[in-house]
Amino acid sequence: MKLSILSIAALSGLAAAIDELCSYGGAFGTCQTTSWCNGRGGRSDVTGACPGQPANVRCCFAPRCGSGGWCDHTSARCREFGGQFLPNLCPGPTNYRCCVGA
């Protein structure tokens, strides 16, 4: 029996889910629909970072949040630029937060 690559990814737990952390080229984002991401000023031009998802689900980088902030991984340099990370304003895990004031 032949299994498609998509089936293998889904069976092996490699399929990414909405709100799951994703990355490309050292930048972090979360898997979101392109309409959600683009509607919040994020970048969703990278394909393949959210395996097992339809074509309209891509890694969304730096969507807007809070008052003039953007979502980013807490390892980013937000604090170095005078900003602070605020919780509960971005989708995804607790280490993906809203950077404001930078």
C-alpha positions as CSV (number, residue, x, y, z in Angstrom):
1,M,0.0,0.0,0.0
2,K,1.3,3.4,-0.9
3,L,1.1,6.3,1.5
4,S,1.3,9.9,0.4
5,I,3.8,12.2,2.0
6,L,0.9,14.1,3.6
7,S,-0.4,10.9,5.1
8,I,3.1,9.9,6.4
9,A,3.5,13.4,8.0
10,A,0.1,13.2,9.7
11,L,0.7,9.7,11.0
12,S,4.1,10.5,12.3
13,G,3.0,13.6,14.2
14,L,4.8,16.0,11.9
15,A,1.8,17.9,10.8
16,A,1.8,21.4,12.2
17,A,-1.4,22.9,13.7
18,I,-2.9,26.4,13.8
19,D,-1.2,28.4,16.5
20,E,1.8,26.1,16.6
21,L,5.3,27.7,16.6
22,C,7.1,27.7,13.3
23,S,10.4,29.2,12.1
24,Y,12.3,30.0,8.9
25,G,15.7,31.6,8.6
26,G,16.0,32.2,12.3
27,A,12.7,34.1,12.6
28,F,9.8,32.7,14.6
29,G,6.1,32.8,13.9
30,T,3.0,30.7,14.3
31,C,1.0,28.7,11.8
32,Q,-2.0,30.8,10.8
33,T,-4.3,31.2,7.8
34,T,-2.9,33.7,5.3
35,S,-6.0,35.9,5.7
36,W,-5.6,36.0,9.5
37,C,-1.9,36.9,9.1
38,N,-2.3,39.5,6.3
39,G,-5.2,41.1,8.2
40,R,-2.9,41.8,11.1
41,G,0.0,43.1,9.0
42,G,2.1,39.9,9.4
43,R,4.3,38.2,6.7
44,S,3.1,34.9,5.4
45,D,5.2,34.4,2.2
46,V,7.2,31.3,3.4
47,T,5.8,28.0,2.2
48,G,6.6,24.6,3.9
49,A,7.1,25.8,7.4
50,C,3.7,24.4,8.5
51,P,3.8,20.8,7.2
52,G,0.6,18.9,6.7
53,Q,-1.6,22.0,6.3
54,P,-3.5,23.4,3.3
55,A,-1.9,26.0,1.1
56,N,-3.6,28.9,2.9
57,V,-1.9,28.0,6.3
58,R,1.6,29.3,6.5
59,C,4.0,30.5,9.1
60,C,2.9,34.0,10.1
61,F,5.8,36.3,11.1
62,A,5.4,39.5,13.2
63,P,1.6,40.1,13.2
64,R,0.5,43.3,15.0
65,C,-0.6,43.1,18.6
66,G,-1.3,45.4,21.5
67,S,-0.7,49.1,20.9
68,G,1.9,49.3,18.1
69,G,3.5,45.9,19.0
70,W,4.2,42.8,17.1
71,C,4.3,39.1,18.0
72,D,7.7,37.4,18.3
73,H,9.5,34.7,20.2
74,T,10.7,35.8,23.6
75,S,14.3,35.0,22.5
76,A,14.1,38.0,20.2
77,R,15.8,41.3,21.0
78,C,12.7,43.2,22.1
79,R,14.2,44.2,25.5
80,E,17.4,45.3,23.8
81,F,15.5,47.9,21.9
82,G,13.7,49.2,25.0
83,G,10.5,47.1,24.6
84,Q,8.8,44.6,26.8
85,F,7.0,41.3,26.1
86,L,3.3,41.2,27.1
87,P,1.4,37.9,27.6
88,N,-1.9,36.8,26.1
89,L,-1.9,39.1,23.1
90,C,-0.5,36.6,20.5
91,P,-1.5,33.1,19.4
92,G,0.7,30.2,20.1
93,P,2.8,29.0,23.0
94,T,3.8,31.1,26.1
95,N,7.2,31.9,24.6
96,Y,5.6,33.8,21.7
97,R,4.5,37.2,23.0
98,C,3.7,40.7,22.0
99,C,6.7,43.1,21.9
100,V,5.6,46.7,22.6
101,G,7.5,49.9,23.2
102,A,10.6,49.0,21.1
